[in-house]
Amino acid sequence: MKRLGYVVGIWCVIGLTSCATTSAPSPSHSVSPSATQVACWRSPLTGGCAHETSPVLIVKIDDVSGARPQRGLNSADVVIVEPVEGGLTRLMAVFHSHDPIEVGPVRSARITDLDIAPAFGRPGFAYSGATTKLRPMLSASTLQLVGDPQGGYGYFRVPTHAAPHNLMANTSALFSRIADRIAARLNAQTYWKIADTQFVGSPTHQLIMKWPSSEKTFTWDPQTQTWLIRVYDTPLETQRCCPATLERATVDSIFVMETELQDNPIKFKSGTVTPYPRTLGEGKGWLLSSGQRLEVTWKRPTASDLPRWYLSDGSEVSIPPGRLWWLIQPFADGFEFRDLPPVEASAAAASSSQSASTS
């Protein structure tokens, strides 16, 4: 999708703050080659068509019950789920191929962001605040800060959510605030591999991710060829703009990063410490796509590298084109797989029991 020519963004920036709460014309949510293009430029994040010169925008999104329904999740190329205080999780949504127009609720940054966001180059980084000790670290980073603390252009509050879960952002305005648009293009040192070949592994019906106070279930849906996302027993919905439309949150591929916690130098006055998972180096993980899963070793030499995945024989694994959710899990026994739908599993168990009784 060609972004709205940044007309919407410029309109917001010059002071018409009502722009943020006014529905923009309904855009197309895919990037298509123009009539003069021979072939599209394939995004190294999704394998789909994108604009090579487009900047990257990363937005920190709230992930508690009061934040739902969140806006713009299905437009993100990548969504990273990171653990935060109280056993909860927060999302880091990466936008490049699509401009969702509205996204949120926007929340504050964490130290983990400094280890992950640089893997997408020098992106625009949108957030609502940070601790006193984290602020100078953000300012010294290579990220281009377009957060609410940097002026507030493009941010607005909505009556549908209670504070502090009601801060949304107009992404067209945020894209227009990125100062160095060339530096904000995709330029990681390494990208994961994407291939159109069939993804083959162990058949998997569900992935259940459990953090201390948060749970997400990803269920493979053969009809849509995507993983349907639930929060506990409730389908996760996300709002698309414009006009505002609720839709089921889905994803094409999933990366489960098994890791461990490391010491966090930033501590709250109350003594609370934000979980700080290790995301550099290498470790064990899982890739899920096309209703299949593979056990892999992930490798990220530096913060400028996206993870790459390898089998036990050293061969590199590729994923099919599409959107990815990257789930960071530093807690033991934090996930489980279900290989068959409940009905099929019950039938298989009954068949096995019958065979055993007749043998």
N, C-alpha and C positions, 0 to 999 in steps of 0.2 A: 504494500500500500504506500503510495506517495503520501508523505505527511501533509498536513493541510497547508502546504506552502509556507508554513510558519506564520500565516496570516493570523490564525487564532492566537499563537504565542505572542506575536508582536502586539496585537490588540490588548492582550492581558497586561503586557509589560508597561504599556504607556498609561496604565492607570484605570482601565475599565474593569474593576475588580468583579463586577457582576458576571463577567465572562465565565468565571469558573463554575458558576451555578446554573448557567444557561446551556441547554442542550445544543451542541453543535450539529451541523448536518450529518446525517448518518454516513460514515466513511466505509470504504471497503477495508477489510481487515487482513488482506493478503497483499504481498508485494508481487506485482506482475510485470513482466517486461513490457516496455512500450512497443508500439508498432514498428519503431525504427530499430529495435534491438534484435540481433540475430539469436542470441541466447542469453539467459539470465545469469547473473553472478550468484553462485551458490554460497550461502552462508556457511562458514566453518562451524557454526554453533548448531544449526538445524539441518543443513543440507538442502534447504529450500531456497527459493528466489529471495533476494534482498538487494538493497542498494549498497554497493561497496563503499561509497563515500558517506554513508549515514553514521552518525555518532552513536555511541552506546550510552544508555541511561540505566543506572541501577537505583532502585527504590527500596527502602526498608519498609516492610509492611507488617502491621500488627497481626497476631495469630491467636488471639484469645476469643472466647465466645462473644464478648461485647463488640468485637471488630467485624463480625460476620453479618451480612455477606460482604466479603472484600471485593474490591473493584479491580478489574484488569488482569486477573491471574491467567486467564486462558490466552492472553495476548503476549505473555512473556516467553522468550526463547528458552530461558532457564529460570528455575525457581530453586533457591537453596534454602533448606530448612535447618536452622541452627538452634542449639539449646541456649536458653537464657535462664534468668533467675526463677526460683520457685518451681523448677522442673518443667517450665513451659517452653514454647518454641517461638521463634520469630522468623519471618521470611525475608529473603533478599531476592527481588525480582529483577531480571536482566532483560531489558528491552532493546532490540536492534531491528528485527525484521518488521515489527508492527508498532504503531503508536496507539495505545489504548484510549487516548484522549483524557480519561479520568482513571486514577489509580489511588489505592489506599485501603484502610487508614494508614497514614504515614506515621512511623514511630522512630525512636531514637537509635543511634548507632551503637555498636559494640566492638570490642577489640578484635574479635574474630573477623570483622569486615576488612580489616587492614591486611589480613592474610589471604583473603579470597578475592576481593574486588580488583586488585591489580592484575589478576589473571586475564581480565578483559581489556587491558590497555590502560588508558587514562580516561576512564568514563566519567560522565556526569554522575554525581553521587547525591541522592536526595534522601534527607532524613529530617527528623523533627527536633533533635537535640542530642547532647552527649554529656557525659560526666566531665567534671573540671579537669581531671587528669587526661582524659581521652581527647579533649578539644585540641591541644597543641599537637598531638600525634596525628590527628586528622589534617590539621593545617600543614604539617610537614610532609604529608604523604603526597603521592603523585595523583591522587584523585582530584577531580574538578568539582568542588563543593557547590551544589545548587540547592542546599537544604533550606529549611525555614529559617534557621539562624542567620543565613546569609542575605536576608532581605525579605523573604516571604512572598515574592512574586510567584504566582501560579498556585498558591495554597489557599484553601478555603475550608470552612467547616460546614457540616451538614446536620440537619435536625433529626435524621434517621438513626443516628448513633449518639450515645452519651459520651461526654468528655471523659478520658482523653482519647477515646477511640473514634473521634469524629473529624480528624484532620485529613482531608483529601488533597489531591494535587492534579492540576491540569498539565499533562505531560507535554503537550505542544509548547506550553510556556516554559517548562523546564528544559526541553531540548533547545529552545532559543537562548537560554541563559548559559549554555556551555560555551566558554570563552574560546578555547582552542579546539575547533571542531575536527581538525586534521588529527590531532593527538588522540581524540576521543574515538577514532575509528578502531575497529577490531585489529589488534596487533600483538596478540599474545605470542610468547616465544614458542609455545607448542599448543596444539589443539588436539582434542580427541578425534579418533578416526570415525568417519561416517561412510557407509557403503550401502548400496542398494541390494546387496546379497541377503539371503535369508538368515535371520538370527536363530541359531539352533542351540538349545540347551535342555534343561529339565522342564517339562510342562509345569506351569505354575498358575493356580487359580487366584490366589490372594497373597499379598504381602501385608502384614500387620506390624506397624512401627509403634513402639512404646517408649516414650520418655516418662520421667517420673510423674508428671501431671498433664500429659498430653498423649493422644493416640490418634493415629491416622491409618486407615485401611485402603489399600489399592487393589481393586478387583478387576481382573481382565474381562473385557466385554467383547466377545467375538463379533457382535453386530457392528459396533463402531470402531473396532480394532484399536481401542484405547484402554487405558487403565482408569476406571472410575474411582474418584476419591471420596472417602467418608471421614468424618471426624467422630470418633466413637461410633454410634449407630446412626448418625445423621448424615445424609448426603451433603457434601460440601458444594455450596453454590457460589458463583462469582457473578458480579454485575458487569455487563458489557455496555459501553456507551457508543453511539447515541442513536436512537432513543434508548433509555435505560431498559435493559433486558436481563433477567436472571437466567443463568444457564448452569448446567452441571459442570463442575471442575473436573477436567480430564488431563491426562498426559500420555505421551507416546512411549517414553523410555524412562527408567528409574536407575539411579546410581545410589546404592547404599554404601556409605563410607564408614567402615568400622575403624575406630580410633580410640584414643584415651584422652583424659583431661591433663592439662599441663598447668603450671602455676600462673596465675593471673596477677600481674603487678598492680592492677587497678582494683581497689576495694572501696565499697561504699562506707560512709561514716557509720552506718548501722552495723557494719561488720559483714554484711552480705557480700558474697563474691560471685561474680558472673562466671558460669562455666566457660572455660577457654579450651576447646578441643584442638588437638594437634591436627592440622590439615596439610602439613608439609612433610616431605620425605616419602615413605611408602607404607603400605599396610594392606590388610585383607579387606575385601569388599565384594559386592554383588552387583551385577547388571541384570536388569529385567526389561524385556521388550518382546512384543509379539506373543505374549502368553508364555514366555520361556524365561529361565534364569540361568546365569552362569556365575560360578565363583571365580573371582579374579584377584590379582594383586594390583592395587592402584599405586601410581608413582607421580609425585609432584616435586621436582627438585627445588623450585623457588616459587615465591608468591606470584611471579609473572607467568607461571605455567598453569595451564588447565590440566586436570588429571588425565592420565592415559592408563589403559588397562591391559593386563597381560595374563595369559594362562600359565599353568605350571610348567609347560614346555618352553616358555619364553616368547611365544608368538603373541602379537598384539591383537586385541579384540576391537572390532568396529561395531557401531550401532547403526540401526536404520535411521533414515531421515526423520526429523520430527522434534518436538519439544521435550525437554528433559527436566525432571525433578532430581535434585542432588540432596540426599538425606544424610546429615551428619549424625552419627550415633556413637557417642563415647561411653554409653552405659552398657554393662553386661546384660545379656539376655534381653536386649532391647528390640528384638524383632523375631518374627516367625513366618514361615511359609505354609500355605495350604495348597496342596497339589491338585485337589479335585474339588469341584463344587459340592456343597453339603449333601445334595441328593445323590450324586454319583458316588461320593465317599461312603454313604450309608449303604448303597446298593453293593459296592465293592466289599465292604465289611461283611454284609450278610452273605454274599456269595462265598467269601473266604471261610466263614463260620460253617456254612452248609457243607462245603467241600471237606472241612476237617472232621465233621461229624460222620461223614459217610466213608471216610478212609480207614 
